[in-house]
Amino acid sequence: MTDILEIMDNYRRDLLRIIENLTVEQLNTVPNGFNNNIVWNLGHILVVTDELLYKNTPFFSIPTYDFDIAGFKKGSRPEDIINEKDITSIRSAISNTVPQFRKLLSDYAMTSQKKEKELIENLSTDKNIHFILFHEDMHFSTIIRQLRLV
């Protein structure tokens, strides 16, 4: 079985690659016909994934970030311009989330007598993991459509 975390990591690397040359203005532009912008989609992917991923692993707490996550939660929309510092923090978090989670699993496996592979396999059968991949793909597709308009 393909490692579910590897799929997430690949999605995120591809996503960061396609937006790497966008300006702060382009990332914050809400194109006609959309309710959000590219940077909101990035933050939203991060926040929703963390909530779902960590909720099902009670031995971990949800990470904290240098930016306010409230503006990216379910049902939110961009209300303010996200500055370059926060954009950099969001990009970094998107890039580091999967490796950090994998390390937490590995560290936990060493102390709990469970194998890391077993923990990942248990996660991959969880319905939330499948929703996470669906959700990230949906927002990835939205970002691709927005790229044509900014």
N, C-alpha and C positions, 0 to 999 in steps of 0.2 A: 504494500500500500504506500502511495506517495505520502510523504510527511506533510501533514496539514500546515504546520508552521512554515515549511519551506514554500508552500504555495502562497501563503500570506506574505512572506518576505519577498518573493518574486514580484507579486502585485505591487508592493510598496516601492521596491527599487525601480520598477518600470514607471510608476507614477511620478516619482521624484525626478527621474531622467527627463520625462516629457515636459515638466514644468520648470526645469532648472534655470532657464534663461528668461523667465517672465519677470517683469518689473513688479514693484509693490502695487502700482496702479492697476496693472493687468490682473494681478491676483485678487484685487479687491473689487474689480468691475463686476456688477451684476448685469449680465447680458439681457437684452429684451427677451421676454418669454420665460425667464427664470426667476426664482425667488431667492437665489443664493449665488455665491461666487466661488471661485476655485479655492481660495484659502479657507472659506467656510467648509467646503466639502472635505478638505484635508483634515481640519480640526474635528469635524464631525465623525469621520472615519475613525480617528484616533480615540475619541471619547467614547463612542458607542462600543467599539471593539474592546476597549479596556473594561468597560462596565460588564459586558457579557463574558469576557474571558476570565476576568478575576472573580466574578461572582460565583463561578463554578469551581474555583480552586480556593477553598476557605483558608488555606495555609498562607495565602498571599494577600496583601492589601493593594488597592488600586494606587498606581503611581501618582505623584503630584508633579505639577509642571510649573514653569515660570510664567505661564499665561493663564488667564481666567477661562476655565473650561465651560462655565455656565452658558456662554454664548454659542456653544457648539452642540449642546444636548439635543435630544429628540424634541421636535416641535419648535426649535429656535430658528432664527434667521439672522443674517448679518445686520447689525444695527450701527456699528461704528467701523471706521477704517482700521484694519489690523496693521500695526506698524511693522517695520522691518525686523526689529528685535523679536517680536512675537512670532513673526513668520519664520525666522531662523529657528526659534525654539520648537515650533510645530514641525518643521522639516526634520529637525534633529530627532524629535520624539518619534515621528513616523519611521525614520531610519533605524532607530535603536530599540523600538518596542519588542520586536520578535526576538532579536538576540538576547535582550535582557530577560524576556520571559523564558526562553530556552535555558538560560543560565540558572534562573530560579528553579526550574524543573530539575535540572541536573543537581543543583545543591540539595534540593529536597530529596531527590532520589538517593543521594549518598547518606542522608541521615534517617531515612524512613525504611530502608531495606527494599524499596521498590525501584525497579529499573526505570531510567528515564524513558526508554522506548515504550514501556508499559503505560506510563503516565500519558505520553503523547497519544498512544493508541486509544486510551480511555477518553481523552479529550476529543479525538477525531470521531468518536461515535456519538458524542453529545450533539443534540439538535442545534444548540446555540452556535457551535463551531460552523456548521453548515450555513446557518443564517449569517454569520460573520462574513463568510466568503461571498455569499450572495450579496450582502449589503455593501461590501467593499467593491465588488464588481459593478454594482448599480451606480455607485458614486464615481467610480473610475470612468464609466461610460458617460456620465453627466459631465465630468471634467473634459473629456475628449470633445463633446459637443460644444462646451463653453469655449474651448481653445480656438475654435473656428470663428468666434464672435468677439474676442477681446483683442 
